[in-house]
Amino acid sequence: MLTLRFATHTYQLPDRWEELSSDQFIHLVGFLTAHSTGALTADMVKTLYFLDVAGIHKRKVHNTNQANTFSENVYRISRNLNFMFRVVYENNQAIRTMPSEFTNLLERWLPEDLEGDEPELRVARKLKKHVEIDCTFARNLVPYLKIKKMQYPGYRMDLTGEILNTDLPAGDFIDASTLHDQYMKTGSDQILDQMVTRLYKLPDGTAAGIPLNTKIAILFNFRAILLFLTHRTQYGILWNSGTNQDGKISIGFVDSLYSLAKAGYGDTTRLKTVSVVEFLDLLLKEVIDTVKSLHDMKMDLVKIAEATKLSINQINSIL
């Protein structure tokens, strides 16, 4: 939480995804969706987020000076709320070679917005850069849906230290992943409804009555978890190259389910009921065992890469 003082009030403001309430998350996703279409700038998103979380509504001001002061104060405070964005530099290597105190700072702040004249800041200010949405986290921020006085619990996903906890079955994860990819390609409302129905085990047709902003937030949340698994866990190798150029995640876990069954880990019906973490552990073990077995057979690394569809660097990391 970030503690900030505004006027006569002190506010405790979430500055990590995991700290958001369900309503706060849904509202923020709405702002970010508008940003992705060009309707809102990053600064406007941060300002609207601050006003929403702080509960500050449009107020009547008596003169222009008062209005300007209010706007300036809101802008100064909202600049600190930047967990939802990251700065991407065209020459990322120039940033990565800087001391960590600068790399961490410059990942969230545009160098033009930082005070100081250190050489690192001067270099960063000259680099080509842009701001993009950063949605990588491991928690379900919409834990349940309330529909016509009925409450439907969703899957549990959270991170305790380095341990990922979830009750999401592998079968639901695979189906939701497939539907996620289909929606990213088509934008079909029906596919989005199917994904929400699967994740929250809703009666058929129920998802159609859920507000669109809530369904988009559920999609956004699931994508954030996919990105977390891909880029911040040992399971990243299962996605091979991770994401392609247009940002869509390619997942071949349906075939992997049958491969595990063929390898003797149980039939597909049972494998669909294990948690997604257990499922990914089994897949990772299979990949590692296969690479080591081929290496023990004196197979060339290039041929191992062709057989497993892994990169040489990934194979070396296993060996």
SEMI-693016 format. One record per residue (C-alpha): residue in one letter; y, z, x. Coordinates in steps of 0.2 Angstrom, whole numbers, padded with zeros to 4 digits, always signed. Layout:
BEGIN
AYZX ...
***
This chain:
BEGIN
M+0000+0000+0000 L+0018-0004+0005 T+0031+0009+0001 L+0048+0002-0002 R+0064+0009-0009 F+0075-0001-0021 A+0090+0006-0029 T+0086+0024-0034 H+0067+0021-0035 T+0053+0021-0023 Y+0039+0009-0026 Q+0021+0009-0020 L+0017-0010-0019 P+0000-0018-0015 D+0001-0028+0001 R-0018-0033+0002 W-0028-0042-0011 E-0040-0028-0013 E-0027-0016-0019 L-0022-0027-0034 S-0026-0022-0051 S-0034-0034-0063 D-0017-0038-0072 Q-0008-0039-0056 F-0020-0051-0049 I-0020-0063-0064 H-0001-0063-0064 L-0001-0067-0045 V-0013-0081-0047 G-0002-0088-0060 F+0013-0088-0048 L+0002-0096-0034 T-0004-0109-0046 A+0014-0114-0050 H+0017-0114-0031 S+0003-0126-0028 T+0010-0138-0040 G+0027-0137-0031 A+0035-0128-0046 L+0038-0112-0035 T+0043-0109-0017 A+0034-0096-0007 D+0049-0085-0008 M+0050-0087-0026 V+0032-0082-0028 K+0035-0066-0017 T+0050-0062-0028 L+0041-0064-0044 Y+0027-0054-0038 F+0038-0039-0033 L+0047-0039-0049 D+0031-0040-0059 V+0022-0026-0049 A+0038-0015-0048 G+0040-0017-0067 I+0058-0023-0065 H+0063-0034-0079 K+0078-0045-0081 R+0093-0034-0083 K+0110-0036-0089 V+0123-0036-0075 H+0142-0033-0078 N+0149-0044-0064 T+0145-0057-0052 N+0146-0045-0037 Q+0133-0034-0045 A+0122-0049-0049 N+0123-0055-0031 T+0119-0038-0024 F+0104-0036-0035 S+0097-0053-0030 E+0100-0050-0012 N+0091-0033-0012 V+0076-0041-0022 Y+0075-0055-0009 R+0076-0043+0006 I+0062-0032-0001 S+0051-0047-0007 R+0051-0054+0010 N+0039-0040+0016 L+0026-0045+0003 N+0018-0059+0012 F-0001-0055+0011 M-0004-0070+0000 F+0003-0083+0012 R+0000-0087+0030 V+0010-0098+0042 V+0000-0113+0049 Y+0006-0120+0066 E+0003-0138+0071 N+0000-0132+0089 N-0010-0117+0085 Q-0015-0115+0103 A+0002-0110+0108 I+0002-0096+0096 R-0016-0090+0100 T-0011-0088+0118 M+0003-0076+0114 P+0000-0057+0115 S-0008-0050+0099 E+0008-0041+0093 F+0016-0059+0091 T+0001-0068+0085 N-0002-0056+0071 L+0016-0056+0066 L+0018-0075+0067 E+0003-0077+0055 R+0012-0069+0041 W+0031-0072+0045 L+0040-0088+0049 P+0048-0085+0066 E+0065-0090+0058 D+0065-0075+0047 L+0061-0063+0062 E+0075-0054+0072 G+0074-0055+0091 D+0075-0067+0105 E+0059-0065+0114 P+0052-0080+0123 E+0037-0080+0110 L+0049-0081+0095 R+0059-0095+0103 V+0043-0105+0106 A+0037-0102+0088 R+0053-0107+0081 K+0052-0124+0089 L+0034-0128+0083 K+0030-0138+0068 K+0023-0127+0054 H+0020-0124+0036 V+0016-0110+0024 E+0000-0110+0014 I-0009-0099+0002 D-0021-0086+0010 C-0035-0082-0002 T-0049-0075+0008 F-0056-0058+0002 A-0072-0050-0004 R-0069-0041-0020 N-0070-0045-0038 L-0053-0041-0045 V-0057-0046-0063 P-0072-0033-0065 Y-0073-0035-0084 L-0067-0046-0098 K-0062-0039-0115 I-0065-0052-0129 K-0062-0047-0147 K-0065-0028-0144 M-0081-0032-0134 Q-0081-0028-0115 Y-0091-0039-0104 P-0094-0033-0086 G-0093-0045-0072 Y-0102-0045-0055 R-0098-0031-0042 M-0092-0037-0025 D-0083-0026-0012 L-0083-0022+0007 T-0086-0005+0014 G-0082-0006+0033 E-0093-0020+0038 I-0105-0019+0024 L-0104-0031+0009 N-0110-0023-0007 T-0114-0034-0022 D-0125-0034-0038 L-0122-0053-0040 P-0140-0061-0041 A-0143-0076-0030 G-0147-0087-0045 D-0130-0084-0053 F-0121-0086-0036 I-0129-0103-0033 D-0125-0109-0051 A-0107-0103-0050 S-0105-0111-0033 T-0111-0128-0040 L-0100-0126-0055 H-0085-0121-0043 D-0088-0137-0033 Q-0089-0148-0049 Y-0073-0140-0056 M-0064-0143-0040 K-0069-0162-0041 T-0066-0164-0060 G-0054-0151-0066 S-0065-0150-0082 D-0061-0136-0094 Q-0080-0136-0100 I-0086-0134-0082 L-0074-0119-0079 D-0080-0111-0095 Q-0098-0113-0089 M-0094-0105-0073 V-0085-0090-0082 T-0100-0088-0094 R-0112-0088-0079 L-0103-0075-0069 Y-0100-0063-0084 K-0115-0067-0094 L-0105-0072-0110 P-0113-0078-0126 D-0112-0097-0128 G-0094-0103-0133 T-0086-0086-0130 A-0077-0092-0114 A-0067-0105-0124 G-0057-0090-0131 I-0052-0083-0115 P-0034-0086-0109 L-0033-0100-0096 N-0024-0090-0084 T-0038-0077-0084 K-0051-0091-0081 I-0041-0098-0067 A-0040-0081-0059 I-0059-0079-0060 L-0061-0096-0051 F-0048-0091-0038 N-0057-0075-0035 F-0074-0083-0033 R-0067-0096-0021 A-0059-0082-0011 I-0076-0074-0009 L-0084-0091-0004 L-0071-0092+0009 F-0074-0075+0015 L-0092-0078+0017 T-0089-0094+0026 H-0076-0088+0038 R-0078-0070+0040 T-0096-0066+0040 Q-0112-0070+0050 Y-0117-0081+0036 G-0104-0094+0040 I-0117-0104+0050 L-0126-0107+0033 W-0111-0118+0028 N-0112-0128+0044 S-0095-0135+0047 G-0087-0124+0033 T-0075-0134+0023 N-0071-0152+0024 Q-0054-0160+0026 D-0049-0158+0008 G-0053-0140+0007 K-0068-0141-0004 I-0084-0131+0000 S-0100-0140+0001 I-0115-0129-0003 G-0133-0134-0002 F-0141-0118-0008 V-0151-0125-0022 D-0162-0134-0009 S-0162-0118+0001 L-0169-0108-0013 Y-0185-0120-0013 S-0186-0119+0006 L-0187-0100+0005 A-0200-0101-0008 K-0210-0114+0002 A-0209-0102+0017 G-0217-0088+0008 Y-0203-0077+0003 G-0208-0077-0015 D-0207-0090-0030 T-0190-0097-0035 T-0189-0086-0051 R-0190-0070-0040 L-0178-0076-0027 K-0165-0080-0040 T-0165-0061-0045 V-0162-0054-0027 S-0144-0050-0023 V-0134-0064-0015 V-0133-0054+0001 E-0152-0052+0002 F-0153-0071-0001 L-0141-0075+0013 D-0150-0064+0025 L-0166-0073+0021 L-0158-0090+0024 L-0150-0084+0040 K-0166-0077+0046 E-0174-0094+0043 V-0161-0103+0052 I-0162-0092+0067 D-0181-0092+0068 T-0181-0111+0066 V-0169-0113+0081 K-0178-0101+0092 S-0195-0109+0088 L-0189-0127+0092 H-0181-0120+0108 D-0197-0112+0113 M-0206-0129+0111 K-0194-0135+0124 M-0184-0146+0112 D-0168-0153+0118 L-0152-0145+0111 V-0146-0161+0104 K-0162-0164+0095 I-0162-0146+0088 A-0144-0150+0082 E-0151-0166+0073 A-0165-0156+0065 T-0156-0141+0059 K-0139-0150+0056 L-0130-0136+0067 S-0118-0139+0080 I-0122-0136+0099 N-0110-0121+0099 Q-0119-0114+0084 I-0136-0116+0092 N-0130-0108+0108 S-0123-0093+0098 I-0141-0091+0091 L-0150-0093+0108 
***
